[in-house]
Amino acid sequence: MRNTGKYTMADVLSFRLKQGPVRVAAATTTLAVCFFYLLAQMAGAGGLVSLLLGINDKLGQSVVVVVVGGLMILYVLIGGMKGTTWVQIIKAFLLIIGALGMTIWVLAINGFNFSGLLDSAVAASISKPAEAILVPGLKYGHNPLDFISLAIALVLGTAGLPHVLMRFYTVPSAKEARRSVVWAIWLIGAFYLFTLVLGFGAAALVGADVIAAAPGGVNSAAPLLSLALGGPLLLGFISAIAFATILAVVAGITITAATSFAHDIYMSVIKKGKGDPDSEVKVARRTVIVIGILAIAGGIGVQGQNIAFLVALAFAVAASANLPTILYSLFWRGFTTRGAVWSMYGGLAAAMILIIFSPVFSGTPTSMFGAGVNFAWFPLSNPGIVSIPIGFFLGWLGSVTSTRKEDPLLAAEMSVRSLTGHGAEKAVEH
């Protein structure tokens, strides 16, 4: 995708397909994924600040979300892509340092014996029996399909996240993009190992009941662990890192969504490529404000929800709506505009419908509408195992049933560009 020398995901998809419908569909799926991801970040920001300020009531937490959302909108409007990039660089460094320091601290308390840490977590567990805290899949053990669906969504969804894909267009060459990915994989892999220690450390040193009762609920585990380890000073440091992380992610997602609307819909579809850059920037800035307001409203609605869970839903939507079209467009010369549109809209609709009629929305105590309302008929909490194959199938079906085939010369040119990078440097400079 980097070698095609484009600016947004829709640029790549519309290279050899019909511009209008493909750009609108790509922008729609991009906005949907960004919105789900923003919900998670706003819920996290609200929970974190509420914890720091000791705000437990719903109204107070809603006010916190509004204030934090307003600050983030302001930051995006002032900082832009360059400011967002610097925050991401600094927070990534601090995040690894902070997590590594807390991990070593937790292990040191248990004599650098991971088994001892697990014993401490069992001793403090409120599960019945206490050893249940060590059973893999405690959350998903009742339905193994749900765990498989989550895993598929997380693995494949990463390849379809628009704000991650946009990062590849900001580096000078494909070689640098690959280096970035390798570094990111090692850092993320290490961080996930740290969270294993931090999770059991929070269970042992803070306690599940204290975490559940705190503002932000389960999302407060890491800050409360830092408070138990190093007091207010460490809590302030870890909270600052967490807030910078949320700020960077929100800024990156918001810029991606605003750019997608301004570049793909306003400039390419409405203005037919004849608009001036200044007007595109103005539209993008207004879109940032609209997206920020929607994110604030949604963030208020999902207060108390598990952030990791909300992020998983965003990954499922990305894998269902974006990934099939990306892969088909890059590697299948028989792919058509109809296949792209069917795949994006169909994958998006399948994921959204299954999420709405799943236990996420109703039927359980942790649902958005609580256990008192029940309109759930889909048994899984993550739709990936069903919605992702639907996206791939509709892309294939739309292509094989198309009467109008795409230009084979454009398909050949895209193949050459994607494999060699020919022409990409000029496009990136532009």
C-alpha positions, 0 to 999 in steps of 0.5 A: 500500500505504501508503494502505490504512493497514495494518501488515504486508503480510498486513494489505493482502492480507487486507483483502478476502480470507479472513483465515486462509489469506491471513495464514498464507501471507503470514507464511510467505513473509515468514519465507522471504524474511527467512531468505534475507536474514539468511543473506547478512547473517550471512555478511557479518558473519562475514567482516568480523569474521574479516577484522578479527581475522585468523581464517582457520579455519572453526571460528573463523569459526563462533564469530564468527558465533555471537557476532555473531548473539548481539549482534544478537539482543540489539540487536533486543530492546533497541532495537526499531523506534526504535533500528533506525530511528536506526541506519539513518539514521546508517549511510546517511549514513556509508555514502554519505560513506565510499563517496564518499570512497574513490571520489574517492581511487581516481580521484585515484590514477588522475588522475581518469581512469576509463580509467586505472583500468581499465588498472590493473585489467587490469595486475593481473588474473589472468584469462586473458586479462587483458582479460577483467576488463573484459568485461560479464557475466564471471560470467554471460557463459556463460549470458545467461539467468542474467543476465536472470533475476538482473536480473528478480529484483533489479528485481521483488524489491525491490517484494516485500521485506517489511522494505522494505514495512514502512517505508512504514507508519511514515511519516505520509503517502503523500506522505512515503513517495514523498519517501522513495522518491525520496531512496532511489533517488538515493542507491542509484543513486549508491552503485551507481556508487561500487561500480563504481569501488571494484570495479575499484579493489580489483582494481587496488590489492589484487589478486584473489588477495589478496581470494580468500585473505582471510577472507570471500573476495570479500566482503572486497574493500571493506575490503581496498581501504580498508586499501590506501588509508588503512591501519588507520584507514580500514579501521576506519572502513569496517568500522564502517560495514559492521558498522552496515549489517549490524546495521541490516539484520539488525535490520530484517529480524528485526523484520519477521519477528517482527512478521509471526508475532506479528501475522499468525499469533498475534494474527489467526489463533490468537487471532482478533484477541482477544489483548492487545498485551502478549502480542503483544509477548512472542510477537514477542520470543520469535520474535526469539530463534528467528529469530536462532538459525536465522540463526546456524545458517544463517550458519555454513553459508554462510560463504564464499558471495558475499553479493550472490549470496545477496541475489539469491536472497532477491529472487527469492523475494520477487518470486515469492511476494509481488509477484504477490499484492500487484499482484493484490490492489491492482489486480484486482477478480477476485482471490480467496483461492484465487488469493492462496494458490496464488500465494504458496505456488506462487511460494515452492515454485517458487523454493525447489525451483529454487534447491535443484536449481541450481548454487547447491547442488551441481555447481560448486566454488563450490556450497554442497556443492562440486563433489563432490556434484551433484544440480543439474538446473536450469541457472540460478543465479537462478530468477527468470525461471521462478519469477516467471511461475509465481507470477503464473500460479498467482494468475490460475489460482486466481482464475478457477477459484474458485467463491467470489468475493470481496465487490465492495464490499470490493474497491471500498473497497480501491481507493478507499483505495489511491488516495486514502488515505481512512482511512489516517491513523486506521489509522496512528495506531492 
